Amino acid sequence: MTSTNLITLLPLGTCAGDFNPYQAYSSYLLMAGSGQILLDAGSWRLFFGKQINYSKLRAIFLTHGHDDHVAFLGSVLFRSLLGPKRIPLHIYYPTRWTSLDFILRVFLRIFPKGRLILHPITPKSPCQICQMHLDPWNVRVSWSKVIHPGYTLGYRFDFKSSLRTFSLAYTPDTSFFSLNAGHLARNADYWMLDSTFSTPTLEGFYWAPYTPESYLLHSSPGFSALLAKSAGVKTYIIAHFYFRRYPRPVIANILRDANLICKTRAIVAWDLHPIRL
């Protein structure tokens, strides 16, 4: 297989929980053929801009407006504005997040006309929101609302080239009973899915005191594996977790947690460790 037919997922931040030196907050870079796609913008690594090739960055997909998913969106947009790229940058984002909408509208006025294109997603938006060509890949993107505070989205990317097809679903902040997210990820090759809590009791360290509602906002490796299996997903990518919830060796114990309820094929997304898809 030629290098242009390889797709790489680079985790720029996988953390769910307190800040730590090993994990940044949520952001992932999809490198496919002639282009790159950014999923969320919470990672402090985006401030330095070393991982993104801004001449290839085609689109940004934002799931919701919490700081751990959008904190460094301004850094990405500023570097894109100053970079050599002359093709439009498309941003897909959920409505109903006032601060997020404000930031995007400010940059829309700063960017040269046609360089920044905003695509607000409302509850009435069509399920399929775009198609793009990242030579040699044709990419179709669809979305669904997921269970999380506010208006939070998940995305599905269906890739097709002359040599292969595959699909990736992305729902980093997802309740363990988001069955509609399972519909979005149905029969996908990969599903990046919320793994915030430890599985046996759905508990662990968190940024605020627990309330009954807090248990309903996220998932765990075991319950997410069950979601993935019920959706017919081939590989569950463990994302949005907090490594201090697990004894060492951390990855082995996260994978063990993912198999507590049902056996599944799982991969742990770890900061700056590329995953070949």
N, C-alpha and C positions, 0 to 999 in steps of 0.2 A: 504494500500500500504506500502511495506517495505521501510526502509530508503534508501536501495540501489537503489530503483526505483525512488527516488526523485532527481530532478536536481535543483540546486541552482545557481542563477546568482548573484554574489557579485560585485556591482560597486565599483571599487577602485578609479575611477575618472570620472567625468561626465562633466567637465567644457569646455565651448567654449567661450573664451574671456579672459579678464584680470585675472591674478592670484588673488585668494581670499582664505581666511582661511577655507572656508566651502567646496570648491570643488577643487579637484586635476584635472590634465589633464587626457586625455582618457586612461582608462584601465579597463578591466572587467575580472573576474575570473569565469569560468564555472566549477562547482563541480558536477561531474556525476559518480556515482558508485565508482569504484576503482581508478579513475583518475581525474586529473584537466587539464583544458585548459585555457591558458591566451590569451586574445584578446587585442592586442596593449599594449604598455609599457610606457605610458607617465606620469603615476601617481608618484608623489614623495613618496607615501607610499611604493612603491616597494623598495626604498632605505633601509627601515628598515626590509622588508621581513617577516612581522608578519602574513600576511594573507595567504600566499602560503605554502602548504606542499610540499617541494621540492622532497620528496620521491615519490610523486604522480603526479608531473607535467609531462605531456606527450608531450605537444605541445604548441607552441606559433604561433599565426596567426597575422601578421602585415598588416595593410591596406595600409600604405604609409610611407614616410620617414620624415614627418614634426616632429619637436621637441616635439610637444604636444602629439605625439603618440609613440615616440621611445626614449625619453630622458633618461629613466631609464632601457633600455634594458641591458646595461652593468651590472647594479646591479643585475638583475635577472640571467644573465648568470654566474656572479661571484659566487653568492650564490648557484646556481645549481652545479657549478664545485666543491665547497667545501662541498656540502651536501652529505648525505648518499646514494643518489640514484645511482643505477647502470644500470638502463635501459636507452636507448637512449632518448635524447631530440630532437624533430623534430621542425624545424622552417620553416614556410611558409611565403614568403615575395615577394613583387613585385620587379622586376629588375628596372634598370634605376635610382636608388637612390645611388649615388656614396658613400656618407658617411655611409649609412646603410650597403652597401655591404662591405665596408672596415672594419667596426666594426665586422661584422659576420665572415669575413675571418681571422681576428686576433684571435678571440676566437676559431675558428676551429683549429688553430695551437696550442692553449694552451690546449684544452680539450684532454683527452686520446682518442686514436683512437676508433671510433665507438660510443662515448658518445654524440656527437653533429652531427646532420644530417641536412644539409641545403637543402631546396627545393625552389629554385628561380622560380618564376612564370612569364613566358613571355607571350606575346600576343598569341603565338602558343601553350601554354600549354593546355592539355585537360580540359574540364569544370569540371570534377570530378578529384580532386587532391589527395584524400586519403580516406582510410577506416581504422578505428581503433576500438579496442574492449576495452571498459571501463566497465568491468563486473558489471551489467548484460547487458550493452548497447552496441549495434553495432552502430557506428557513420560513416556516409558518408558525406564528405565535398566537396562542389563545390564552384566555384568562378565566378565573373564577374567584368569587369571594370566598374567603376562609374565615373560620371562627377565631377571632382575636379582637382586642379592643379597637374601636373605631372601624373605619372602612378599610379593611385589609385584603390584599389580593394575593393570589398565587398565579404562576405562569407556567405554560407548557410550550416547549420548543421542539418542533418536529423538523429534523434535518433530512435532506435528501440530496444525493449526488448520483452520478452514473454508476458508482461502485457499491454504495451502501445507503441504508436509511437507519435512523435511530431517533429516539425521543428522550427528552429530559424535562422533568417537572420540578418546579422550584417553589416550595412553601416553607420558608424558614421559621416563621412564627405561626404555629398552627395548633389548635386544640386537638387532643387525642381522640375527640369524637367528631372531627371535621369530615363527615362522610362525603360531603360535596367535593372536598379536595381529592378524595379517592376517585370520584368521577372524572375530575380533571386529569388525573395521572393514570387512568385506566390503561393497562397493558404497556405502560412506558418502559423503556429500557433502564432508565435511572430516575430516582426520585430523591431530591434533596429535601430533607424533612426535619422539622423541629424535634430536638432531642434534649430539651432543657432540663427536665427532672430525672432523677434516678427512678427506675421502674417499680421496685417492690411497693413503695408507698406513695409514689408521685410526689416526693418531697426532696429537699436539699436546700442549700444556701440560696437566698434570693435577696433582691435589693430592697424589699419592703416586707414587713410582717405578713405572714400568710393570712389570707382570708379565704372563705369558701370559693370566691370567684377566681382567686389566683390559680387554683388547681385546674380551672377550666380553660385557661388561656394558652396553655402550652401542652407539650407531650413529653414522652420519654423514649429512650431507645427501644424498649420492649413493646410499648404500645404503638410506636411509629412503625416498627417492623410488622406488627399485626395489620396496621393500615395498609402498608405496602403490599403485603401478601394478599390481603383481601381485594386489592385493586389489580392484582396480576402483574405487579411490577417485578422486573428481573433483579434489579440491584437497588438497595436502599442506601443512600449516601447519608451518613450520620453528620448532621450539621446543627449549628446553634446549640452548643453544649458548653459546659463549664468543667474544665479538666479537674479542678480541685474536688469535685464530688466523687472522684474515683481514686482508689489506691493504685500505686504503681505495680506493674506496668500499666499505664493509663489506657493505651489503645486496646490492649488485650482485655481489660476489665469492661471497657465500653462495649466491645464486641460481645462479651459474655452477657452483659445486660441486655443487648439487642436480641439475644436468643433465649431469654427467660420464658417467654410466652410461646413463641413458635420459632422453628428453625428458618433462617433467612440468609440470603447472601447480602452482606453489608460491607461498606467501606467507610472508614473514618476520615472525614475531611479535616485536615490539619493545616494551620497557617503556613503558606508559602511552599507547601508540598503539592506539586502538580498531580492531577489525576488524568490519565489518558482515557478518553471515552471511546 
